Amino acid sequence: MQEACALYGVQHLAALTRLLPERAAHEGIFQALTVVLDHLHEPLIAGPLIVRYELALLTELGFGLDLSRCAATGQAWDLAYVSPKAPAPSAAMPGALPGQAAAPTSLSGGR
């Protein structure tokens, strides 16, 4: 089963990487891709690495996301949604104090 997951990972990474402009140097992306490919046989490590690679690729393409603060309030806790209008997450309840979440957090790991 791990081999099948690794093969799917290679296909997924190839499909994403082909979005980069040809004949342009992307040294950081190349290094990140090398790290991900080296760990595809370890699913618990490969998953988060692929997500980080996707975020790095978005940044390289000019669509970077700042997932550290809420787009509406600037708060750094209880981040739950990514805003379609801004390249940043939104809090579950903008302005709420930690522990007052109305929805489960997914971006901040519940912090």
C-alpha positions as CSV (number, residue, x, y, z in Angstrom):
1,M,0.0,0.0,0.0
2,Q,2.8,2.4,0.8
3,E,4.2,2.0,-2.8
4,A,0.8,2.9,-4.2
5,C,0.7,6.0,-2.0
6,A,4.2,7.0,-3.0
7,L,3.4,6.6,-6.7
8,Y,0.4,8.8,-6.3
9,G,2.6,11.3,-4.5
10,V,5.1,11.4,-7.4
11,Q,2.2,11.9,-9.8
12,H,0.7,14.7,-7.7
13,L,4.1,16.5,-7.3
14,A,4.8,16.2,-11.0
15,A,1.4,17.7,-11.9
16,L,2.0,20.6,-9.5
17,T,5.6,21.2,-10.5
18,R,4.7,21.5,-14.2
19,L,2.9,24.7,-13.3
20,L,6.3,26.5,-12.9
21,P,7.6,28.5,-15.9
22,E,10.1,26.6,-18.0
23,R,13.7,27.5,-18.1
24,A,13.6,29.6,-14.9
25,A,15.7,28.6,-11.9
26,H,13.6,27.6,-8.9
27,E,16.3,26.5,-6.5
28,G,14.2,26.6,-3.4
29,I,11.4,24.6,-5.0
30,F,13.9,22.0,-6.3
31,Q,15.4,21.5,-2.9
32,A,11.9,21.2,-1.3
33,L,10.8,18.7,-4.0
34,T,14.0,16.7,-3.3
35,V,13.1,16.5,0.4
36,V,9.5,15.5,-0.3
37,L,10.6,12.8,-2.8
38,D,13.1,11.4,-0.3
39,H,10.4,10.9,2.3
40,L,7.5,9.6,0.2
41,H,7.9,6.1,1.6
42,E,7.0,7.5,5.1
43,P,3.3,8.6,4.8
44,L,3.2,10.3,8.2
45,I,6.1,12.6,7.2
46,A,5.2,12.9,3.5
47,G,1.7,14.3,4.0
48,P,2.8,17.4,5.8
49,L,5.9,17.8,3.5
50,I,3.6,17.8,0.5
51,V,1.4,20.5,2.0
52,R,4.5,22.6,2.8
53,Y,5.7,22.1,-0.8
54,E,2.3,23.2,-2.2
55,L,2.5,26.4,-0.1
56,A,6.0,27.0,-1.3
57,L,4.9,26.5,-4.9
58,L,2.0,28.9,-4.4
59,T,4.5,31.5,-3.1
60,E,6.9,30.9,-6.0
61,L,4.0,31.4,-8.4
62,G,3.0,34.7,-6.7
63,F,0.0,33.4,-4.8
64,G,1.6,33.1,-1.3
65,L,-0.6,32.6,1.7
66,D,0.0,34.1,5.1
67,L,-1.5,31.6,7.5
68,S,-0.2,33.2,10.7
69,R,-3.0,35.8,11.4
70,C,-6.7,36.3,10.8
71,A,-7.4,38.4,7.7
72,A,-10.2,40.3,9.4
73,T,-8.9,40.9,12.9
74,G,-5.2,40.1,12.9
75,Q,-5.6,37.7,15.8
76,A,-3.2,34.7,15.8
77,W,-5.4,32.2,17.6
78,D,-8.5,30.1,16.6
79,L,-7.8,30.2,12.9
80,A,-10.3,28.0,11.1
81,Y,-11.0,29.2,7.6
82,V,-9.0,30.6,4.6
83,S,-10.7,33.7,3.2
84,P,-11.5,33.6,-0.5
85,K,-11.0,37.4,-0.7
86,A,-7.7,37.6,1.1
87,P,-4.7,35.3,1.1
88,A,-5.0,34.7,4.8
89,P,-7.1,32.7,7.2
90,S,-10.1,33.9,9.2
91,A,-10.9,33.1,12.8
92,A,-13.9,30.9,13.7
93,M,-15.4,33.9,15.6
94,P,-13.5,37.1,14.7
95,G,-12.5,38.9,17.9
96,A,-13.3,35.9,20.2
97,L,-11.0,35.0,23.0
98,P,-9.1,31.7,23.0
99,G,-11.4,28.8,24.0
100,Q,-14.6,30.5,22.6
101,A,-14.4,28.9,19.2
102,A,-17.7,28.2,17.5
103,A,-16.2,25.8,15.0
104,P,-13.3,23.4,15.2
105,T,-9.9,24.8,14.3
106,S,-8.0,23.3,11.5
107,L,-5.1,25.6,10.7
108,S,-3.8,26.3,14.2
109,G,-4.1,22.8,15.6
110,G,-6.6,24.0,18.3
111,R,-4.3,26.6,19.8
